[in-house]
Amino acid sequence: MMSNILMTVPAYFDGIRIQLDAQLDLAPNTRLLVTILQEDISHLALVQEAMKQSEAAFAHVWDNEEDEVYDQL
């Protein structure tokens, strides 16, 4: 049983099926999200793109008027 709501597992497509790179005990009909990665993209580029996509969410959390009171401490 997975303890996290979301888990990332490396996988690959063998031409017929998606093969997970990790041994998981999944129940039948377990819902999955599949992200297709470009073949030529590096791990560093993936991290940088994920960080770029997260900027707006972090700005919303960290840059708000309610937290301005802490700037005076």
KOLMAR-776291 format. One record per atom (N, C-alpha, C): y, x, z; chain; residue in one letter; atom name. Coordinates in Angstrom, 2 decimals. Atoms other than C-alpha are relative to their C-alpha. Last residue first. Layout:
<nodes>
{py = Y, px = X, pz = Z, chaine = A, residu = A, atome = CA} .
...
</nodes>
This chain:
<nodes>
{py = 0.64, px = -0.67, pz = -1.14, chaine = A, residu = L, atome = N} .
{py = 41.65, px = 10.87, pz = 12.38, chaine = A, residu = L, atome = CA} .
{py = 0.07, px = 1.50, pz = -0.10, chaine = A, residu = L, atome = C} .
{py = -1.03, px = -0.38, pz = -0.98, chaine = A, residu = Q, atome = N} .
{py = 44.20, px = 9.34, pz = 9.95, chaine = A, residu = Q, atome = CA} .
{py = -0.61, px = 0.76, pz = 1.19, chaine = A, residu = Q, atome = C} .
{py = -0.75, px = -1.13, pz = 0.56, chaine = A, residu = D, atome = N} .
{py = 41.77, px = 9.25, pz = 7.00, chaine = A, residu = D, atome = CA} .
{py = 1.02, px = 0.53, pz = 1.00, chaine = A, residu = D, atome = C} .
{py = 0.66, px = -1.24, pz = -0.40, chaine = A, residu = Y, atome = N} .
{py = 39.47, px = 7.06, pz = 9.14, chaine = A, residu = Y, atome = CA} .
{py = 0.72, px = 1.23, pz = -0.56, chaine = A, residu = Y, atome = C} .
{py = -0.33, px = -0.24, pz = -1.39, chaine = A, residu = V, atome = N} .
{py = 41.88, px = 4.11, pz = 8.82, chaine = A, residu = V, atome = CA} .
{py = -0.60, px = 1.32, pz = 0.47, chaine = A, residu = V, atome = C} .
{py = -1.19, px = -0.83, pz = -0.07, chaine = A, residu = E, atome = N} .
{py = 41.52, px = 4.39, pz = 5.05, chaine = A, residu = E, atome = CA} .
{py = 0.42, px = 0.30, pz = 1.43, chaine = A, residu = E, atome = C} .
{py = 0.31, px = -1.32, pz = -0.55, chaine = A, residu = D, atome = N} .
{py = 37.95, px = 3.10, pz = 5.37, chaine = A, residu = D, atome = CA} .
{py = 1.23, px = 0.91, pz = 0.10, chaine = A, residu = D, atome = C} .
{py = 0.47, px = 0.13, pz = -1.38, chaine = A, residu = E, atome = N} .
{py = 38.92, px = -0.56, pz = 4.95, chaine = A, residu = E, atome = CA} .
{py = -0.27, px = 1.35, pz = 0.64, chaine = A, residu = E, atome = C} .
{py = -1.13, px = 0.09, pz = -0.93, chaine = A, residu = E, atome = N} .
{py = 40.96, px = 0.25, pz = 1.84, chaine = A, residu = E, atome = CA} .
{py = -0.45, px = -0.08, pz = 1.46, chaine = A, residu = E, atome = C} .
{py = -0.44, px = 1.36, pz = -0.25, chaine = A, residu = N, atome = N} .
{py = 37.95, px = 1.36, pz = -0.19, chaine = A, residu = N, atome = CA} .
{py = 1.05, px = 0.00, pz = 1.10, chaine = A, residu = N, atome = C} .
{py = -1.44, px = 0.15, pz = 0.23, chaine = A, residu = D, atome = N} .
{py = 36.91, px = 4.58, pz = -1.85, chaine = A, residu = D, atome = CA} .
{py = 0.41, px = -1.45, pz = 0.17, chaine = A, residu = D, atome = C} .
{py = -0.78, px = -0.99, pz = -0.73, chaine = A, residu = W, atome = N} .
{py = 33.50, px = 5.43, pz = -0.39, chaine = A, residu = W, atome = CA} .
{py = 1.50, px = -0.18, pz = -0.14, chaine = A, residu = W, atome = C} .
{py = 0.39, px = -0.12, pz = -1.41, chaine = A, residu = V, atome = N} .
{py = 31.38, px = 2.40, pz = -1.31, chaine = A, residu = V, atome = CA} .
{py = 0.98, px = 0.89, pz = 0.76, chaine = A, residu = V, atome = C} .
{py = -0.19, px = 1.29, pz = -0.64, chaine = A, residu = H, atome = N} .
{py = 33.08, px = 1.43, pz = -4.58, chaine = A, residu = H, atome = CA} .
{py = -0.31, px = 0.08, pz = 1.50, chaine = A, residu = H, atome = C} .
{py = -1.44, px = 0.18, pz = -0.13, chaine = A, residu = A, atome = N} .
{py = 33.34, px = 5.07, pz = -5.62, chaine = A, residu = A, atome = CA} .
{py = 0.30, px = -1.32, pz = 0.72, chaine = A, residu = A, atome = C} .
{py = -0.46, px = -0.79, pz = -1.15, chaine = A, residu = F, atome = N} .
{py = 29.63, px = 5.48, pz = -4.91, chaine = A, residu = F, atome = CA} .
{py = 1.50, px = -0.14, pz = 0.22, chaine = A, residu = F, atome = C} .
{py = 0.54, px = 0.61, pz = -1.22, chaine = A, residu = A, atome = N} .
{py = 28.75, px = 2.59, pz = -7.23, chaine = A, residu = A, atome = CA} .
{py = 0.47, px = 0.76, pz = 1.24, chaine = A, residu = A, atome = C} .
{py = -0.74, px = 1.24, pz = -0.27, chaine = A, residu = A, atome = N} .
{py = 31.07, px = 3.85, pz = -9.97, chaine = A, residu = A, atome = CA} .
{py = -0.48, px = -0.66, pz = 1.29, chaine = A, residu = A, atome = C} .
{py = -1.37, px = -0.24, pz = -0.44, chaine = A, residu = E, atome = N} .
{py = 29.69, px = 7.40, pz = -9.77, chaine = A, residu = E, atome = CA} .
{py = 0.75, px = -1.29, pz = 0.36, chaine = A, residu = E, atome = C} .
{py = -0.18, px = 0.41, pz = -1.40, chaine = A, residu = S, atome = N} .
{py = 26.02, px = 6.39, pz = -9.92, chaine = A, residu = S, atome = CA} .
{py = 1.44, px = 0.10, pz = 0.46, chaine = A, residu = S, atome = C} .
{py = 0.18, px = 1.45, pz = -0.08, chaine = A, residu = Q, atome = N} .
{py = 25.71, px = 6.48, pz = -13.74, chaine = A, residu = Q, atome = CA} .
{py = 0.27, px = -0.53, pz = 1.41, chaine = A, residu = Q, atome = C} .
{py = -1.12, px = 0.61, pz = 0.72, chaine = A, residu = K, atome = N} .
{py = 27.16, px = 10.01, pz = -13.78, chaine = A, residu = K, atome = CA} .
{py = -0.07, px = -1.52, pz = 0.10, chaine = A, residu = K, atome = C} .
{py = -1.19, px = -0.16, pz = -0.84, chaine = A, residu = M, atome = N} .
{py = 24.69, px = 11.15, pz = -11.12, chaine = A, residu = M, atome = CA} .
{py = 1.21, px = -0.68, pz = -0.65, chaine = A, residu = M, atome = C} .
{py = 0.16, px = 0.91, pz = -1.14, chaine = A, residu = A, atome = N} .
{py = 21.79, px = 9.71, pz = -13.10, chaine = A, residu = A, atome = CA} .
{py = 1.20, px = 0.07, pz = 0.92, chaine = A, residu = A, atome = C} .
{py = -0.24, px = 1.35, pz = 0.50, chaine = A, residu = E, atome = N} .
{py = 23.08, px = 11.47, pz = -16.24, chaine = A, residu = E, atome = CA} .
{py = -0.14, px = -1.03, pz = 1.13, chaine = A, residu = E, atome = C} .
{py = -1.43, px = 0.15, pz = 0.26, chaine = A, residu = Q, atome = N} .
{py = 23.34, px = 14.80, pz = -14.40, chaine = A, residu = Q, atome = CA} .
{py = 0.33, px = -1.41, pz = -0.48, chaine = A, residu = Q, atome = C} .
{py = -0.69, px = 0.06, pz = -1.29, chaine = A, residu = V, atome = N} .
{py = 19.83, px = 14.45, pz = -12.99, chaine = A, residu = V, atome = CA} .
{py = 1.49, px = -0.23, pz = -0.20, chaine = A, residu = V, atome = C} .
{py = 0.37, px = 1.26, pz = -0.64, chaine = A, residu = L, atome = N} .
{py = 18.38, px = 13.65, pz = -16.41, chaine = A, residu = L, atome = CA} .
{py = 0.74, px = -0.19, pz = 1.32, chaine = A, residu = L, atome = C} .
{py = -0.76, px = 1.05, pz = 0.68, chaine = A, residu = A, atome = N} .
{py = 20.33, px = 16.51, pz = -18.02, chaine = A, residu = A, atome = CA} .
{py = -0.32, px = -1.36, pz = 0.60, chaine = A, residu = A, atome = C} .
{py = -1.38, px = -0.12, pz = -0.46, chaine = A, residu = L, atome = N} .
{py = 18.89, px = 18.91, pz = -15.43, chaine = A, residu = L, atome = CA} .
{py = 0.86, px = -1.10, pz = -0.64, chaine = A, residu = L, atome = C} .
{py = -0.05, px = 0.57, pz = -1.36, chaine = A, residu = H, atome = N} .
{py = 15.36, px = 17.68, pz = -16.15, chaine = A, residu = H, atome = CA} .
{py = 1.43, px = 0.04, pz = 0.53, chaine = A, residu = H, atome = C} .
{py = 0.45, px = -0.88, pz = -1.08, chaine = A, residu = S, atome = N} .
{py = 15.92, px = 18.40, pz = -19.84, chaine = A, residu = S, atome = CA} .
{py = 0.07, px = -0.72, pz = 1.35, chaine = A, residu = S, atome = C} .
{py = -0.98, px = -0.11, pz = -1.08, chaine = A, residu = I, atome = N} .
{py = 16.12, px = 15.80, pz = -22.61, chaine = A, residu = I, atome = CA} .
{py = -0.57, px = 0.84, pz = 1.15, chaine = A, residu = I, atome = C} .
{py = -0.67, px = -1.29, pz = 0.01, chaine = A, residu = D, atome = N} .
{py = 14.09, px = 16.43, pz = -25.78, chaine = A, residu = D, atome = CA} .
{py = 1.01, px = 0.19, pz = 1.14, chaine = A, residu = D, atome = C} .
{py = 0.93, px = -1.13, pz = -0.08, chaine = A, residu = E, atome = N} .
{py = 11.54, px = 13.67, pz = -25.35, chaine = A, residu = E, atome = CA} .
{py = 0.71, px = 1.33, pz = 0.17, chaine = A, residu = E, atome = C} .
{py = -0.02, px = -0.75, pz = 1.26, chaine = A, residu = Q, atome = N} .
{py = 14.11, px = 11.00, pz = -24.55, chaine = A, residu = Q, atome = CA} .
{py = -0.89, px = 1.23, pz = 0.15, chaine = A, residu = Q, atome = C} .
{py = -0.85, px = -1.18, pz = 0.03, chaine = A, residu = L, atome = N} .
{py = 13.02, px = 9.04, pz = -21.50, chaine = A, residu = L, atome = CA} .
{py = -0.05, px = 0.65, pz = -1.37, chaine = A, residu = L, atome = C} .
{py = 0.39, px = -0.88, pz = 1.09, chaine = A, residu = I, atome = N} .
{py = 11.63, px = 5.48, pz = -21.50, chaine = A, residu = I, atome = CA} .
{py = 1.02, px = 1.15, pz = -0.07, chaine = A, residu = I, atome = C} .
{py = -1.18, px = -0.61, pz = 0.60, chaine = A, residu = T, atome = N} .
{py = 12.02, px = 3.78, pz = -18.14, chaine = A, residu = T, atome = CA} .
{py = -0.47, px = 0.98, pz = -1.05, chaine = A, residu = T, atome = C} .
{py = 0.29, px = -1.17, pz = 0.83, chaine = A, residu = V, atome = N} .
{py = 9.23, px = 1.42, pz = -17.08, chaine = A, residu = V, atome = CA} .
{py = 1.30, px = 0.47, pz = -0.62, chaine = A, residu = V, atome = C} .
{py = -1.12, px = -0.23, pz = 0.90, chaine = A, residu = L, atome = N} .
{py = 9.63, px = -1.01, pz = -14.19, chaine = A, residu = L, atome = CA} .
{py = -0.32, px = 1.28, pz = -0.77, chaine = A, residu = L, atome = C} .
{py = -0.46, px = -1.35, pz = 0.25, chaine = A, residu = L, atome = N} .
{py = 6.42, px = -2.22, pz = -12.56, chaine = A, residu = L, atome = CA} .
{py = 1.26, px = -0.04, pz = -0.87, chaine = A, residu = L, atome = C} .
{py = -1.13, px = -0.07, pz = 0.93, chaine = A, residu = R, atome = N} .
{py = 5.15, px = -5.45, pz = -11.03, chaine = A, residu = R, atome = CA} .
{py = 0.49, px = 1.43, pz = -0.08, chaine = A, residu = R, atome = C} .
{py = -1.15, px = -0.64, pz = -0.64, chaine = A, residu = T, atome = N} .
{py = 1.71, px = -5.24, pz = -9.41, chaine = A, residu = T, atome = CA} .
{py = 1.11, px = 0.13, pz = -1.05, chaine = A, residu = T, atome = C} .
{py = -1.25, px = 0.72, pz = 0.27, chaine = A, residu = N, atome = N} .
{py = -0.54, px = -7.68, pz = -11.32, chaine = A, residu = N, atome = CA} .
{py = 1.20, px = 0.56, pz = 0.77, chaine = A, residu = N, atome = C} .
{py = -0.15, px = 0.65, pz = 1.30, chaine = A, residu = P, atome = N} .
{py = -3.72, px = -6.18, pz = -9.85, chaine = A, residu = P, atome = CA} .
{py = 1.30, px = -0.80, pz = -0.06, chaine = A, residu = P, atome = C} .
{py = 0.72, px = 1.27, pz = 0.10, chaine = A, residu = A, atome = N} .
{py = -3.07, px = -4.19, pz = -6.68, chaine = A, residu = A, atome = CA} .
{py = 0.15, px = -0.56, pz = -1.41, chaine = A, residu = A, atome = C} .
{py = -0.80, px = 1.17, pz = 0.35, chaine = A, residu = L, atome = N} .
{py = -1.96, px = -0.60, pz = -7.03, chaine = A, residu = L, atome = CA} .
{py = -0.89, px = -1.23, pz = -0.09, chaine = A, residu = L, atome = C} .
{py = 0.86, px = 1.14, pz = -0.25, chaine = A, residu = D, atome = N} .
{py = -3.65, px = 2.29, pz = -5.19, chaine = A, residu = D, atome = CA} .
{py = 0.83, px = -1.26, pz = -0.23, chaine = A, residu = D, atome = C} .
{py = -0.56, px = 1.07, pz = -0.82, chaine = A, residu = L, atome = N} .
{py = -1.80, px = 5.19, pz = -6.73, chaine = A, residu = L, atome = CA} .
{py = -1.02, px = -1.11, pz = 0.15, chaine = A, residu = L, atome = C} .
{py = 1.04, px = 0.96, pz = -0.37, chaine = A, residu = Q, atome = N} .
{py = -3.02, px = 8.55, pz = -8.06, chaine = A, residu = Q, atome = CA} .
{py = 0.61, px = -1.04, pz = 0.93, chaine = A, residu = Q, atome = C} .
{py = 0.34, px = 0.03, pz = -1.43, chaine = A, residu = A, atome = N} .
{py = -0.03, px = 10.31, pz = -9.59, chaine = A, residu = A, atome = CA} .
{py = -1.07, px = -1.06, pz = 0.23, chaine = A, residu = A, atome = C} .
{py = 0.33, px = -1.37, pz = -0.41, chaine = A, residu = D, atome = N} .
{py = 0.68, px = 11.36, pz = -13.19, chaine = A, residu = D, atome = CA} .
{py = -0.36, px = 0.09, pz = 1.48, chaine = A, residu = D, atome = C} .
{py = -0.76, px = -0.50, pz = -1.15, chaine = A, residu = L, atome = N} .
{py = 0.54, px = 7.73, pz = -14.33, chaine = A, residu = L, atome = CA} .
{py = -0.47, px = 1.40, pz = 0.34, chaine = A, residu = L, atome = C} .
{py = 0.84, px = -0.69, pz = -0.99, chaine = A, residu = Q, atome = N} .
{py = -0.82, px = 7.05, pz = -17.83, chaine = A, residu = Q, atome = CA} .
{py = 0.90, px = 0.54, pz = 1.12, chaine = A, residu = Q, atome = C} .
{py = -0.85, px = -0.80, pz = -0.89, chaine = A, residu = I, atome = N} .
{py = 0.89, px = 4.49, pz = -20.08, chaine = A, residu = I, atome = CA} .
{py = -0.90, px = 0.56, pz = 1.09, chaine = A, residu = I, atome = C} .
{py = -0.35, px = 0.52, pz = -1.33, chaine = A, residu = R, atome = N} .
{py = -1.63, px = 3.35, pz = -22.64, chaine = A, residu = R, atome = CA} .
{py = 1.00, px = 0.91, pz = 0.70, chaine = A, residu = R, atome = C} .
{py = 0.62, px = 1.31, pz = -0.19, chaine = A, residu = I, atome = N} .
{py = -2.44, px = 3.75, pz = -26.35, chaine = A, residu = I, atome = CA} .
{py = 0.48, px = -0.66, pz = 1.30, chaine = A, residu = I, atome = C} .
{py = 0.16, px = 0.58, pz = 1.32, chaine = A, residu = G, atome = N} .
{py = -0.56, px = 6.75, pz = -27.71, chaine = A, residu = G, atome = CA} .
{py = -0.62, px = -1.38, pz = 0.05, chaine = A, residu = G, atome = C} .
{py = 1.01, px = -0.78, pz = 0.72, chaine = A, residu = D, atome = N} .
{py = -0.98, px = 8.76, pz = -24.51, chaine = A, residu = D, atome = CA} .
{py = -0.25, px = -0.51, pz = -1.42, chaine = A, residu = D, atome = C} .
{py = 0.68, px = 0.92, pz = 0.90, chaine = A, residu = F, atome = N} .
{py = 2.27, px = 7.51, pz = -23.00, chaine = A, residu = F, atome = CA} .
{py = -0.96, px = 0.80, pz = -0.85, chaine = A, residu = F, atome = C} .
{py = -0.13, px = -0.30, pz = 1.41, chaine = A, residu = Y, atome = N} .
{py = 3.38, px = 9.61, pz = -20.04, chaine = A, residu = Y, atome = CA} .
{py = -0.77, px = -1.05, pz = -0.80, chaine = A, residu = Y, atome = C} .
{py = 1.05, px = 0.55, pz = 0.84, chaine = A, residu = A, atome = N} .
{py = 4.00, px = 9.16, pz = -16.34, chaine = A, residu = A, atome = CA} .
{py = 0.23, px = 0.44, pz = -1.44, chaine = A, residu = A, atome = C} .
{py = 0.04, px = -0.55, pz = 1.35, chaine = A, residu = P, atome = N} .
{py = 6.04, px = 10.50, pz = -13.43, chaine = A, residu = P, atome = CA} .
{py = -1.18, px = -0.58, pz = -0.78, chaine = A, residu = P, atome = C} .
{py = 1.23, px = -0.73, pz = 0.25, chaine = A, residu = V, atome = N} .
{py = 6.19, px = 8.09, pz = -10.48, chaine = A, residu = V, atome = CA} .
{py = 0.06, px = 0.55, pz = -1.42, chaine = A, residu = V, atome = C} .
{py = 0.02, px = -0.60, pz = 1.32, chaine = A, residu = T, atome = N} .
{py = 9.41, px = 6.72, pz = -9.03, chaine = A, residu = T, atome = CA} .
{py = -1.24, px = 0.85, pz = -0.14, chaine = A, residu = T, atome = C} .
{py = 0.60, px = -1.33, pz = 0.00, chaine = A, residu = M, atome = N} .
{py = 9.05, px = 4.37, pz = -6.07, chaine = A, residu = M, atome = CA} .
{py = 0.01, px = 0.50, pz = -1.44, chaine = A, residu = M, atome = C} .
{py = 0.03, px = -0.65, pz = 1.31, chaine = A, residu = L, atome = N} .
{py = 11.04, px = 1.27, pz = -5.24, chaine = A, residu = L, atome = CA} .
{py = -0.58, px = 1.39, pz = 0.13, chaine = A, residu = L, atome = C} .
{py = -0.22, px = 1.09, pz = 0.94, chaine = A, residu = I, atome = N} .
{py = 10.52, px = -1.06, pz = -2.27, chaine = A, residu = I, atome = CA} .
{py = -0.07, px = 0.54, pz = -1.43, chaine = A, residu = I, atome = C} .
{py = -1.36, px = 0.12, pz = 0.52, chaine = A, residu = N, atome = N} .
{py = 9.00, px = 1.75, pz = -0.27, chaine = A, residu = N, atome = CA} .
{py = 0.10, px = -1.19, pz = -0.95, chaine = A, residu = N, atome = C} .
{py = -0.89, px = 0.29, pz = -1.10, chaine = A, residu = S, atome = N} .
{py = 5.89, px = 1.65, pz = 1.92, chaine = A, residu = S, atome = CA} .
{py = 1.44, px = -0.18, pz = -0.45, chaine = A, residu = S, atome = C} .
{py = -1.23, px = -0.78, pz = 0.08, chaine = A, residu = M, atome = N} .
{py = 3.43, px = 1.37, pz = -0.94, chaine = A, residu = M, atome = CA} .
{py = 0.93, px = -0.41, pz = 1.14, chaine = A, residu = M, atome = C} .
{py = -1.19, px = 0.85, pz = 0.00, chaine = A, residu = M, atome = N} .
{py = 0.00, px = 0.00, pz = 0.00, chaine = A, residu = M, atome = CA} .
{py = 1.24, px = 0.89, pz = 0.00, chaine = A, residu = M, atome = C} .
</nodes>
